[in-house]
Every structure is written in C-alpha cells, then in structure tokens.
Amino acid sequence: MQLKTFHKIGLITVLLLSFVFVYYFFNPASNFFIPCPFHYLTGFYCPGCGSQRAIHLLLHGDVFGAFRFNPLMVLTLPILIYGLGLTLANWIFGTQKRFMLFYSKLFIFGYFGLAILFWILRNLPFYPFNLLAPTA
C-alpha cells in the first residue's frame, strides 16, 4: 500500500476514535452539546431529536434506551454505517463501488416519506404516538 493510503486510514481512524470518545464519555443531555434548534424554537420534535443521546446510549450498549430516544435513527444506523463505510473505502482505495439501495428512487422517496410520517407521529400528544418522543 502507498503512504497516501496509510494517511487516509490514519485520518479516518483518528476522526472515528474522536467521535466515539466524545459520545462515550460526554452525555449529550448534560454537557456542551448543542440542543435541537427546531425543538428549541417550536417545542416540537424533529426526526433527529434524541439522536445524540441515542448514540451515547448505543456506545454504552443500551439498545433499548437508544431506541427510546430515536427509533428511526437506531433502525437506520446499520444502513448508514454500511453506506459510509463503502464511501470511505472508495476514497481510500480509489474504487467506484456503490450501494445501489441509495440510488433507488423507491428507497429515497420511501425513506423521505417515512421520516416525515415519523416527524408528524412523534409530535402527537396521545398514546401510542407519544412513545415516539425522546424521553429520559
């Protein structure tokens, strides 16, 4: 392998370890993390609300707790990790492999529709939809 490849791998490793360090050791609920601007301004939850706390809980092995904060993010995470991993591998090794699911109109519009539906339902103030709101 070339020296340039090792530099790319080193950069990704440092960034990934930094991300894991910050989210493992600092709880987003009680530290310097920026709150959701949408929730701050409107009082409603966006589809991403609770994601930072969910990542913190996932790194501590609490899948149920993470699911309680943002089920959409927890269920989407494996697909996102695979897609990001493939993108990084392409960047490191100069390949052009693609995750074809991301190029499917049905997937893109379906996921967008699911996110909007999740956004609406998690803001309804009655059971069972209030269970979708991020809670401690």
N, C-alpha and C positions, 0 to 999 in steps of 0.2 A: 504494500500500500504506500501511497505517496504521503509526504509530510502534510500536504494540504488536507488530505482526508483525516489524518490524526487531529489536526487543528479543529476541523469541523466537529468531529466526535467529542473532542475535549470541550468545545464551546457548548454543545448540546448537553453534555454531562453536567457541566457547571450550572447552566441555567435550570436544568431539571432538579438537581440537588438543592439549589437555592429555593426553588418553588416549594419542594417538599419540606425543606427546613422551616420556611416561613409558615406554611399552612399546618405543619405538625406542631410546632412549638408555640404559635400565637393563635389564640382563639379569636376568630373574626367578630364574635359577639361582644368581646370586651377589650379590644385593642385598637390599634391605629387604622384599621381598615375603613375604607370609605363606604358609607351606607348607600343603599339604592336611591338614586336621585328621583326616580319615578315615584317610589313609595314615600319618600320624604315630601315631595310636592303635592301628591294627590291622596295619599293614605291607602291607595290600592297596591296590590302586589303585582309585579310584572312576572313574566315566565321565568326570569332568572333569580328572583328573590329567594334567598336561602341557599344559593349555590355555594357561596364561600364557606358557610357553616357546614354544609353537606360535605364539601371536600375535606374540611378539617376532621369531621367525624369518620369519613371513609379511611383517611390515613391512620386513624386510631382503631380501625376495624369494626366500627359501629355502623353496619349497613342499614339496619332498621332506623336508627336515628337520622342517618343521612337521607333516607327515603322520606322521612317525616318532614324534613326541611324542603326538599325539592325532588319529588319522584321523577319528573320529566328529565332532569339532569342526570340522575342516577341511572335511569334506563338508557339514556343516550350516550353515556360516557364510554362504553366499550366501542361503539361505532366511531366516536370522535377520536379515541386513542388510536384505533387502527388506522383511520384516515390520516391523522397527524404523523403517526409512525411511518406510514408509506411515503408521505410527503418529505419527511426528514431523510429517509433512506434514499429517495430520488435526489435530494440536494447533496447528500454526502457522496454517493456513488455515481452521480451523473446519469441515472436511469430515467425512464419515462413511464414507469408503471402507474396504472390508475386503478382506483377503487370505483368500479363502474356504477355502484349504487348512487354515488354523489352526482352522476351525470344523467340520472333517470328523472324525467320530468314528473313522473308519478310520485317518486320519493320526495323530491323537492317541494312540490305543491302539497303533498300529503303531510309532510312534516311541518310545513308552514301552517297549514290548517289545524293540525294537532296542537301546535304551540299557541295559536290564537284561541282555540277551544279551551286549552288548559288555563290560559290567561283569564278568560271570562269565568270559568267554573271555579277557580280558586278564590275569586273575589265574591262569590255568592255567600251570604251570611247564614246559611242554614245547612243542616245535616243532609247528606254526607259531604257536600261540597266544601264546607268549612274545614274539613280534614286535609284539604289540599293546601291550605295556607301554612306558611312556615311558622312553626311554634316550637318553643323550647321543651 
